[in-house]
């Protein structure tokens, strides 16, 4: 009877150890899968590193040239910004009126010289430093505004125009006006405005 109890106890111990061994074996198998996945990832990473190291000298030189071009462009833009931010004394009244008259009489548009001078006087007298115009055309009125804002050491002038025939005729006004706005070359008008703007920025930057 005593041997029978001991045998049963040994049998239970053996069964428990078998269960524990099975758990360890399952855990080891799981770790082996994880280790295999890690080894695969390491091999892929090593292959990627080797691929990057195989970049040709030509490719590296091309990238360096691109970087140098971007650095030069950034340096040029920074120079333009510094030049625009440099304080400039406002032009004298006589000089401002001469420049206003030149714009108001030379560019196509509907802003009379008297109106351009009145707007400039109003801006200068009140010290305005920011302005916006909707409907620019060639800039016959917005450039006098910009010159007056510049005389006040202003911040910005916003010129807004679609320069698009479909937009210009989207809200009918009259048959005569609609026919004119359908036919006018707004692409050329925009180009003229941009050329004038470029020349104005250059002339202002020189003063």
Secondary structure, DSSP 8 states (H G I E B T S, - for coil): -HHHHHHHHHHHHHHHHHHHHHHHHHHHHHHHHHHHHHHHHHHHHHHHHHHHHT--HHHHHHHHHHHHHHHHHHHHHHHHHHHHHS------HHHHHHHHHHHHHHS-SS--HHHHHHHHHHHHHHT--EEEEE--TTSTTHHHHHHHHHHTT-SEEEEE----HHHHTSS---HHHHHHHHHS-HHHHHHHHHHHHHHHHHHHHH-
